[in-house]
Amino acid sequence: MSMIVLDPTHESVPVGAQLAARLGGLEGTTVGFISNGKEGTKGFFRHLEGMLRDDFGVAEVIHRVKSSYSAPADAHIMEEAKASWHAVVSGIGD
């Protein structure tokens, strides 16, 4: 008897990545939220946005929703993040 093992990863070739440099603080920064679009992220992100603005001086919070809850963030979202966001919070609503 043979056994078939399936690989559940989305990418055919793993994407290499390295950590971004740590920010000195959040005051005056732009933070992006990437949601999977499920209902559970809305209240959490709303509360977190208030904390980031009130307690840490974040200047702008940008909300984006992925086109598919089960896939990586869309390329245009990632390009926007790289070009103009200082930090990213990605969350799921389950």
C-alpha positions as CSV (number, residue, x, y, z in Angstrom):
1,M,0.0,0.0,0.0
2,S,1.3,3.5,-0.9
3,M,0.7,6.8,0.9
4,I,0.3,10.1,-0.8
5,V,1.4,13.2,1.2
6,L,-0.1,16.5,0.2
7,D,1.7,19.9,0.8
8,P,-0.9,22.5,2.0
9,T,1.3,25.5,1.3
10,H,0.1,28.1,-1.2
11,E,3.4,29.0,-2.8
12,S,5.1,26.5,-5.1
13,V,8.5,27.9,-4.0
14,P,8.8,29.3,-0.5
15,V,9.2,33.1,-0.5
16,G,12.4,34.3,1.2
17,A,12.0,37.0,3.7
18,Q,13.9,38.9,6.4
19,L,12.7,41.0,9.3
20,A,12.4,44.7,8.8
21,A,14.5,47.1,10.9
22,R,12.8,47.8,14.2
23,L,11.1,51.2,14.5
24,G,12.3,53.7,17.1
25,G,8.7,54.4,18.0
26,L,5.3,54.8,16.5
27,E,4.7,58.5,16.9
28,G,3.9,60.1,13.6
29,T,4.0,56.8,11.6
30,T,1.6,55.2,9.2
31,V,0.3,51.7,10.2
32,G,-1.5,49.5,7.8
33,F,-4.0,46.8,8.8
34,I,-4.5,43.9,6.5
35,S,-7.7,42.0,7.2
36,N,-8.8,38.6,5.9
37,G,-12.3,40.2,5.6
38,K,-14.0,38.1,8.2
39,E,-16.4,39.8,10.7
40,G,-14.2,39.2,13.7
41,T,-11.4,41.6,12.6
42,K,-13.6,44.7,12.4
43,G,-14.1,45.4,16.1
44,F,-10.5,44.3,17.0
45,F,-8.9,46.5,14.4
46,R,-11.2,49.5,15.4
47,H,-10.1,49.1,19.1
48,L,-6.4,48.7,18.1
49,E,-6.5,51.7,15.9
50,G,-7.8,53.8,18.8
51,M,-5.0,52.6,21.0
52,L,-2.3,53.2,18.4
53,R,-3.5,56.7,17.8
54,D,-4.2,57.7,21.5
55,D,-1.5,55.9,23.3
56,F,1.3,55.8,20.7
57,G,0.8,58.8,18.5
58,V,0.3,57.0,15.2
59,A,-0.6,59.6,12.6
60,E,-2.5,57.4,10.1
61,V,-4.0,54.0,10.0
62,I,-4.9,52.4,6.7
63,H,-7.3,49.5,6.4
64,R,-7.1,47.0,3.5
65,V,-8.9,43.7,3.0
66,K,-7.5,40.8,1.1
67,S,-9.5,39.5,-1.9
68,S,-9.4,36.0,-0.4
69,Y,-9.4,35.1,3.2
70,S,-7.3,32.0,2.6
71,A,-4.5,33.4,0.4
72,P,-1.6,35.8,1.0
73,A,-2.3,39.5,0.7
74,D,-2.8,40.8,-2.8
75,A,0.3,42.1,-4.7
76,H,-1.2,45.7,-4.8
77,I,-1.7,45.7,-1.0
78,M,1.9,44.5,-0.4
79,E,3.3,47.1,-2.9
80,E,1.4,49.9,-1.1
81,A,2.6,48.6,2.3
82,K,6.3,48.6,1.1
83,A,5.9,52.0,-0.4
84,S,4.2,54.0,2.3
85,W,3.5,52.1,5.5
86,H,5.9,52.1,8.5
87,A,4.3,49.0,10.1
88,V,1.7,46.4,9.3
89,V,-0.8,44.5,11.4
90,S,-2.2,41.4,9.7
91,G,-5.2,39.7,11.4
92,I,-7.7,37.0,11.0
93,G,-11.3,37.2,12.2
94,D,-12.0,33.6,13.3
